[in-house]
């Protein structure tokens, strides 16, 4: 199909989201958005098309060329290991004045399919496009999908970043507590093994239980964050254990806001924390969810799978002895948690 023309003045604000790219077909999918649409969307991947939206399929090369005119390059970024409350934190920070929260646009995932030689140019275009907002004093906060961490050094190497994780024990228990997360774990196990191998990491024997597969998932995503941090020395990175955050979310929202340079008067932060977001499932606000419910689910899963979790943690510690990146990840989790 022939590409459509790019919208007039589309680079001037965030009104047209660069939602997806197809590097082979040389297309970009732009989706018409306003501030309420950004605020309401848990994810900006293809799940957003459950409702009718105005879409424009245009030339990727023309879009890259026009993105060079975007003067802003000041988005803040959240990278994470998955299932660690990043959507909740992105929503909470998005309630602060002057913050546009942009959650998991598919185009950042698509960046991984761009030829390696072209990837820096496309990443720069996406970085500028993600920095657009609706007012000069409004700043974009972009939360990426977990495996986009492998592109973090291209997207956010000079930016303020929040890197979110959980301790391996809580991560494993959290995965095992949910039927859908266990299904996802099985489906992605081979993919994560391949990602680890590309970083020179080989984990053997992690197929023996769901707890071991969850431990391998933690190792994959955490070493991805550790590698990203090593590759972006000019970035400002705040590391945060989600369960530590939950214990004092008022303080952590204020700390994140200060890190990102957001205005966060204590009374406003307290109002946000006391609001409905802390009592709802952040990926689907129609469902109840709370820190106490999370704690109960973690405790139940940890008890039910106690032996498998203990064996999986032992495997991680064993392999960390010969894998420096994994050793750093475990040390960080033990130090900060």
Buried (B, 14 or more C-beta within 10 A) or exposed (E): EEBEEBBEEBBEBBBBBBBBBBBEEBBBBBBBBEBEBBEEBBBBBEEBEEEEEEBBBBBBEBBBEBBEEBEBEBBBBBBBBBBBBBBBBBBBBBBBEEBBBBBBBBBBBBBBEBEEEEBEBBBBBBBBBBBBBBEEEBBBBBBBBBBBBBBBBBBBBEBBBBBBBBBBBBBBBBBBBBEEBBEBBEEBBEEBBEBBEEBEBEBEEBBEBBBBBBBBBBBBBBBBBBBBBEEBEEBBBBBBBBBEBBEEBEEBBBBBBEBBEBEBEEEBBEEBBEEEBBBBBBBEBEEEBEBEEBBEBBEEBBEEBEEBBEBBBEBBBEBBEEBEBBBBBBEBBEEEB
